Amino acid sequence: QVQLAESGGGLVQAGGSLRLSCAASGRTFGTGWFRQAPGKEREFVAGIDWSGGSTYYVDSVKGRFTISRDNAKNTVYLQMNSLKPEDTAVYYCAAGASISSYSRNYYTPTGYAYWGQGTQVTVSS
């Protein structure tokens, strides 16, 4: 089993930045970030394919967040800039275990096999 460990969350003022990291214990393929705020459903945030050549974002974070990966370190990153209070949530890393049609499945939890425990991001106003 691949284990994922998120880090980098914390408290930041609106307009600030955070970088989240997702370290995997083994090889992963398509990888994404989801978030869940209190009282709301889990939401897709960003995804990246196995090579890092294709990335995907929910409209609300386009232009502010950047997902990237370093396969030599088995690590995926989410750089979050211009943070807003509505970005406050628990952020979860998710990863696939094999090559698949990632472009067709990146936005749904069913496209991922492994999940981290989450890291809290709080943006104050």
N, C-alpha and C positions, 0 to 999 in steps of 0.2 A: 504494500500500500504506500502511495505517495502521501507524505504529510506536508501541509502548508503552514507557514508561520508568518502572519502579518506584523508589521511594525511601522512606526512613524506617525501614528495618530497623536492627537493632543488638542490643546486649546489654542486658538488663534483668533485674532481680531479680523473683522471683515476687511477684505482687501489684501490680506496676508496670504502666505503660501505654506504648504506642507508637501512633503514627499513621502508617500507610502511605499513600503517594500513588501514583497511576498517571496519568501525563500522556500524553495521546494527541496524535499529530501531526495528526489530523483528526477528523472527526465519528465518533462511535461510538453504538451503541444499547445493547442489553442488555450489562451489564458485570459481571464477577465476579472473585472471588479464589479461587484454589486453593492448596493447600500440599502439600509432600512432605517427609517426614522420612526420614532414612537407613534403608534397608531396607524402606520402606513404599510403598504405592501413592499416587499423587496423589489428593488428597481435596478435594472441593468445600467451601468455607468460607462464602462469602457472595455474593449476587448482587443486582443492582439493575436495574430496567428503564430504558428510555430517558428517562422523565420524572422518575425518582426516586420515583414514587408507590407502587411495589411493591418490597419487599425480601424476601430469602430467606436463611436461615441453617441451617447444619448444627446439629443439636441440641446438640452439645458446646460451642458458642460463644454460644448464645442467652442474652441478658441480659448478656453481657460485651462483645461486638463490635457495632459499628454501621457499616454501609456507607452512604455518601452520595455525591452527585455535584454538580459545578458545571459545567453544560454550557457556560457562557460561557468557562470556562477549559479545556474538554475534559479535565477531571480527575475521577477517582473516588478516594475516600478510604476507608480502613478504620481506624476508631478501635478499638483493642484495649485493654480495661481488664481488671483482675484477672487478669493473665497467669499462666499455669501452666507448669511445665516441659514438659508434654506439648504445649504450643503451639509448641515449638521445631521449626522447619522452614524450608525455602525457600518463600517466598510468591510466587506468580505472579499477575499481572494478566492477564485475558483479556477480549476485547471482541468484540461482534458488529458486522457491517457493514451490517445492514439490519433493518427491522422484521420480527419473526417472532413465533411463539407462545412468547414467552419463559417464560411460566409453565409450559410443558410441557418446556422444555429447559435451564433455568438450572443444573441440577445435573450436567450432563454436558459434557465437553469438546467434544462435537460441536455444542453450541449456540453456539460461539464461533469467530470467524474469525482473530483476531489474538492473539498472546501476547507478553508481555514476557519479559525474561531472568531475572527473579527477584530477590528481595532476602532476605537471611538474617535470620531472627529467632531469637535465642537467649535463652531464659529460664532463669536460674540459680536454684537453690534455696539 
